[in-house]
Amino acid sequence: MNAFNFFLQAAPKTCRTQREMTMRLTTSCAAAAILAALAPAAQAEELNALIWCDHADPALLEPFEKAHDVKVNTKEYEGTAAGLTILEQSRPGDWDVMVIDAVDVHRAVERGLLAPLPAAEMATADYFPQVVMAANNTVDGVTYAVTEKFGYNTIAFNKAAVDPEDMKSLKTLFSGKYDRRIAVYDYYLPVEGIVGLSQGIATRDLDATALDKIKAPLFALKAASKQVSDVVASQTALATGEVDVLVGGGEWLTAVLHAENPDLDWTIPSEGGLLWAQSIAVLKESKKPELALEFVKYITSPEGQARLATSSCYWGMPANRKAGDKLDADQKAVLRWDEQDGYLARAQLYPVPDAATDAAMQDLWTEMLQN
């Protein structure tokens, strides 16, 4: 009998019991430690975001995920109507953050979908003033969304086949010089807006009377064009040389192709172009509002803005001026960063027609396509 066994035999029963309990506890702890080591690591916290494709880029999401030990789950959608449908079909709290067209923020607020944002904590003081867009992102003085990215529906072209000087005026489109070398982006709002600008009509003045004035030039543009097509088909036609000019294009369409074809370019003519903008918001029923707010702050920070602007899906202009410090010289050149003040001065917001005018605009577009 060794000394340890002798001690257990000789010790009072209470001591032996305590010793046995200690040994059992030690064994249990050891087993728990082994199981913990073998078990998978605890899952990171998750944030669910309804987004456009530019937000799915890992280069954008990974810095936030690492900084907050979180996994950002994304679901892409196209068009506000589709996003609203997803929300209607989801359970309360399924989604935390939503990217939405700036002109549609009020629609989401009217449906009670968005949470107020602390305006003082937003980075809008560093924004290009024209894209703060308080009229779109606030309701009754309450901020519900913040602009995160913008760009232009304007004229894109192949400068190896087109004289860039010609692209400085929309009148060139109707001159006959580039007939059958033009593609038109198949979306009635921006193209009718561009045609309106060519006739000296501001986008805010596109009413029934104005539509009568743009009908003839719109039909003339269709006659001069080789095709009217969606984004992918238009982009492909410009990239392959099927067409040399794209009405409705912009940096969002040519920038991602610049490395392959640096001759693809864009500009805003003297008559102007249309400004599009997308906003980001926290959903009212989010179960993680603090984390969702942090995501909004990251996306609108200089780093987040630079990464979003140069997303692998499509490029666009960062709303935050300080993003320029995070962009390299080539990226700035492609985005025409140094020309933004002039471009913004010439750009006009998308038309926001009432229901009757919108229907008339769509009818005019359909008639043009069938002409």
C-alpha positions in Angstrom: 0.0 0.0 0.0 1.6 3.3 -1.0 1.4 6.4 1.1 -1.5 7.9 -0.8 -3.7 4.8 -0.4 -2.7 4.6 3.2 -3.7 8.2 3.7 -7.1 7.5 2.2 -7.6 4.4 4.3 -6.6 6.2 7.5 -8.3 9.5 6.8 -11.8 10.1 8.3 -14.7 9.3 5.9 -15.5 13.0 5.4 -12.0 13.7 4.2 -12.2 10.7 1.8 -15.5 11.9 0.5 -14.2 15.5 -0.1 -11.2 14.0 -1.9 -13.4 11.8 -4.1 -15.6 14.9 -4.9 -12.5 16.9 -5.8 -11.2 14.1 -8.1 -14.6 13.8 -9.8 -14.7 17.6 -10.2 -11.2 17.6 -11.7 -12.1 14.8 -14.0 -15.2 16.5 -15.1 -13.4 19.8 -15.8 -10.7 18.0 -17.8 -13.4 16.2 -19.8 -15.2 19.6 -20.4 -11.9 21.1 -21.6 -11.4 18.3 -24.0 -14.9 18.6 -25.4 -14.5 22.4 -25.7 -11.3 21.9 -27.6 -12.9 19.4 -30.0 -16.1 21.4 -30.4 -16.3 24.0 -33.3 -15.6 27.6 -32.5 -18.5 29.7 -31.4 -20.3 31.3 -34.3 -19.6 35.0 -34.9 -22.5 37.4 -34.5 -24.4 37.9 -37.8 -25.8 40.9 -39.5 -28.3 40.6 -42.3 -28.3 43.1 -45.1 -30.6 43.6 -48.1 -28.2 45.1 -50.7 -27.3 45.9 -54.2 -24.6 43.8 -55.7 -21.8 46.3 -55.0 -22.1 45.5 -51.3 -21.5 41.8 -51.7 -17.8 42.4 -52.5 -15.6 40.7 -49.8 -13.1 43.5 -50.1 -15.9 45.8 -48.8 -17.3 43.5 -46.1 -14.2 41.9 -44.6 -12.7 44.9 -42.8 -16.1 45.5 -41.0 -16.4 41.8 -40.2 -13.0 41.6 -38.7 -13.3 44.8 -36.7 -16.6 43.7 -35.2 -16.2 39.9 -35.2 -19.4 39.6 -37.2 -20.5 37.8 -40.3 -22.5 40.0 -42.7 -25.1 37.9 -44.6 -26.2 39.7 -47.8 -29.1 39.2 -50.2 -29.0 41.1 -53.4 -32.1 42.6 -55.0 -32.8 44.9 -57.9 -35.3 47.7 -57.7 -37.1 49.1 -54.7 -40.3 47.1 -55.5 -38.4 43.9 -55.2 -36.7 44.9 -51.9 -40.1 45.9 -50.4 -41.5 42.6 -51.5 -38.7 40.7 -49.7 -39.4 42.6 -46.5 -43.1 41.9 -46.7 -42.4 38.2 -47.1 -39.8 38.1 -44.3 -40.3 37.7 -40.6 -39.9 40.8 -38.3 -36.2 41.2 -37.5 -35.0 39.0 -40.4 -33.1 42.0 -41.9 -31.0 44.7 -40.2 -29.8 47.0 -43.0 -31.2 48.0 -46.4 -29.7 49.7 -49.4 -32.3 51.7 -51.3 -32.6 54.2 -54.1 -32.4 57.6 -52.6 -35.6 58.7 -54.3 -37.5 55.8 -52.7 -36.6 56.4 -49.0 -39.9 58.2 -48.4 -41.8 55.1 -49.7 -40.0 52.9 -47.1 -40.6 55.4 -44.3 -44.4 55.7 -45.2 -44.5 51.9 -44.7 -42.9 52.1 -41.3 -39.9 50.1 -42.4 -36.9 52.3 -41.4 -35.5 53.3 -38.1 -34.4 56.9 -37.3 -30.7 57.5 -37.6 -28.7 59.8 -35.2 -28.0 62.6 -37.7 -25.2 64.0 -35.5 -23.3 60.7 -35.9 -23.5 60.6 -39.7 -20.5 61.7 -41.8 -22.6 64.0 -44.0 -20.4 67.1 -43.0 -17.7 65.5 -45.2 -20.0 64.9 -48.2 -20.3 66.6 -51.5 -23.1 69.1 -50.6 -25.2 68.1 -53.6 -25.5 64.5 -52.5 -26.4 65.0 -48.8 -29.9 65.0 -50.3 -31.7 65.8 -47.0 -35.0 66.2 -48.9 -34.8 62.5 -49.8 -33.2 61.0 -46.7 -35.2 62.8 -44.0 -38.9 63.0 -43.2 -40.3 65.7 -41.0 -36.8 66.6 -39.9 -35.9 63.0 -38.9 -33.1 61.3 -40.7 -33.9 57.8 -41.9 -31.2 57.1 -44.4 -27.9 58.5 -45.6 -26.5 58.7 -49.1 -23.6 56.3 -49.7 -22.9 56.3 -53.4 -23.9 58.3 -56.5 -23.2 58.5 -60.2 -24.5 59.7 -63.5 -26.7 58.6 -66.3 -25.0 60.5 -69.1 -23.0 59.7 -72.2 -20.5 56.8 -72.3 -18.3 56.3 -75.4 -15.3 54.7 -77.0 -12.8 57.5 -77.4 -10.8 55.5 -79.9 -13.8 55.7 -82.3 -15.4 58.9 -81.2 -14.1 62.4 -81.0 -14.4 63.3 -77.3 -15.1 66.9 -78.2 -18.3 65.8 -79.9 -19.5 64.3 -76.6 -19.5 67.7 -74.9 -22.9 68.4 -76.3 -26.1 66.3 -76.5 -26.8 67.9 -79.8 -24.2 65.6 -81.4 -26.6 62.7 -80.8 -29.1 64.2 -83.3 -26.5 65.5 -85.8 -26.4 62.3 -87.9 -22.6 61.9 -87.4 -22.9 58.8 -85.2 -26.1 57.3 -86.6 -26.3 53.5 -86.1 -23.3 53.7 -83.8 -25.4 54.6 -80.8 -27.0 52.3 -78.1 -29.7 53.5 -75.7 -30.0 52.2 -72.2 -33.5 50.7 -71.9 -34.8 52.7 -68.9 -37.4 55.4 -69.6 -36.7 57.7 -66.6 -33.0 58.6 -67.2 -33.2 58.6 -71.0 -36.3 60.7 -71.2 -34.6 63.0 -68.7 -31.5 63.2 -70.9 -33.6 64.0 -74.0 -35.4 66.6 -71.9 -32.0 68.2 -71.0 -31.1 68.3 -74.7 -34.2 70.4 -75.3 -33.5 72.7 -72.3 -36.1 71.0 -70.1 -35.1 70.4 -66.4 -35.9 67.0 -65.0 -38.2 68.6 -62.4 -40.3 70.1 -65.2 -41.0 66.8 -67.0 -44.8 67.0 -67.0 -47.4 66.1 -69.7 -46.7 69.3 -71.7 -42.9 68.6 -71.6 -43.4 65.1 -72.8 -45.1 66.4 -75.9 -41.9 68.5 -76.5 -39.5 65.6 -76.1 -41.5 63.1 -78.2 -39.9 64.0 -81.6 -36.3 64.1 -80.3 -36.8 60.9 -78.4 -38.1 59.2 -81.6 -35.1 60.7 -83.5 -32.7 59.2 -81.0 -34.3 55.8 -81.5 -34.0 56.2 -85.3 -30.3 57.1 -84.9 -29.5 54.2 -82.6 -28.5 50.7 -83.4 -30.1 49.2 -80.3 -32.1 49.9 -77.2 -31.1 47.4 -74.6 -30.5 46.6 -70.9 -27.4 47.2 -69.0 -25.5 44.0 -69.8 -26.3 44.2 -73.5 -25.5 47.9 -73.7 -22.2 47.4 -71.9 -21.3 44.4 -74.1 -22.1 46.4 -77.3 -19.9 49.3 -76.2 -17.1 47.0 -75.1 -17.0 44.9 -78.3 -17.3 47.8 -80.6 -20.8 47.1 -81.9 -21.6 50.7 -80.9 -19.4 53.6 -80.0 -21.8 55.7 -77.9 -24.1 54.8 -75.1 -26.9 57.1 -74.1 -27.6 56.6 -70.4 -24.2 55.2 -69.5 -21.7 56.6 -67.1 -18.9 55.7 -64.7 -20.9 52.8 -63.3 -20.8 51.1 -66.7 -17.3 51.8 -68.1 -15.1 51.9 -64.9 -15.2 48.1 -64.4 -14.0 47.6 -68.0 -11.3 50.2 -67.9 -8.5 47.8 -67.2 -9.4 45.7 -70.2 -10.2 48.7 -72.5 -9.0 52.1 -71.3 -10.6 53.7 -74.3 -14.0 53.4 -72.8 -14.9 56.7 -71.2 -17.7 59.0 -70.1 -18.5 62.6 -69.7 -21.3 65.0 -68.7 -22.2 67.3 -71.7 -22.7 71.0 -71.3 -26.5 70.5 -71.2 -26.1 68.2 -68.2 -26.7 64.6 -67.1 -28.8 62.8 -64.5 -27.6 62.1 -61.0 -28.5 58.8 -59.4 -27.9 58.1 -55.7 -28.3 55.2 -53.4 -28.9 55.4 -49.7 -28.4 53.0 -46.7 -30.7 52.7 -43.8 -31.3 50.6 -40.6 -34.5 48.6 -40.6 -37.0 49.4 -37.8 -37.4 45.8 -36.7 -33.7 45.0 -36.6 -32.8 43.0 -33.5 -29.3 44.4 -33.7 -29.8 48.1 -34.2 -26.5 49.1 -32.6 -24.5 46.8 -34.9 -26.5 47.9 -37.9 -25.7 51.5 -37.1 -22.0 50.6 -36.9 -22.3 49.1 -40.4 -23.9 52.3 -41.7 -21.0 54.3 -40.2 -18.4 52.0 -41.8 -20.0 52.2 -45.2 -20.1 56.0 -45.1 -16.5 56.3 -43.6 -13.7 57.2 -46.0 -12.4 53.6 -46.1 -15.8 52.1 -46.6 -16.6 54.7 -49.3 -13.5 54.0 -51.3 -14.1 50.3 -51.2 -17.8 50.7 -52.1 -16.9 53.1 -54.9 -14.6 50.6 -56.6 -16.6 47.5 -55.9 -16.1 44.6 -58.3 -19.7 44.7 -59.3 -19.9 48.3 -60.4 -18.1 51.5 -59.6 -19.7 54.8 -58.6 -18.8 58.0 -56.8 -18.3 58.0 -53.1 -20.5 60.6 -51.4 -17.8 61.3 -48.8 -15.2 63.6 -50.1 -12.6 62.2 -47.7 -12.7 58.9 -49.6 -10.4 60.6 -52.1 -7.6 60.1 -49.6 -8.2 56.3 -49.9 -8.3 56.2 -53.7 -5.2 55.8 -55.8 -4.4 57.9 -58.8 -5.7 55.5 -61.4 -9.0 55.1 -59.5 -9.4 58.8 -59.3 -8.7 59.2 -63.0 -11.3 56.6 -63.9 -13.9 58.2 -61.7 -13.0 61.7 -62.9 -12.5 62.6 -59.2 -11.0 66.0 -59.9 -14.0 67.0 -62.1 -16.8 66.3 -59.7 -17.5 69.8 -58.7 -18.2 70.8 -62.3 -20.1 67.5 -63.0 -22.3 68.0 -60.0 -23.0 71.6 -61.0 -24.3 70.3 -64.3 -26.2 67.2 -63.1 -29.9 67.1 -62.3 -31.7 64.7 -60.0 -33.8 61.9 -61.5 -37.3 62.8 -62.5 -39.8 62.0 -59.7 -43.1 62.1 -61.6 -46.5 61.7 -60.0 -48.5 58.6 -60.9 -50.2 60.1 -64.0 -46.9 61.6 -65.4 -45.0 58.3 -64.7 -47.6 56.4 -66.6 -47.4 58.8 -69.5 -43.6 58.6 -69.6 -43.9 54.8 -69.7 -46.4 55.0 -72.5 -44.2 57.3 -74.5 -41.3 54.9 -74.0 -43.3 51.9 -75.2 -44.5 53.9 -78.2 -40.9 54.8 -79.0 -39.7 51.2 -78.7 -42.5 50.1 -81.1 -41.9 52.9 -83.6 
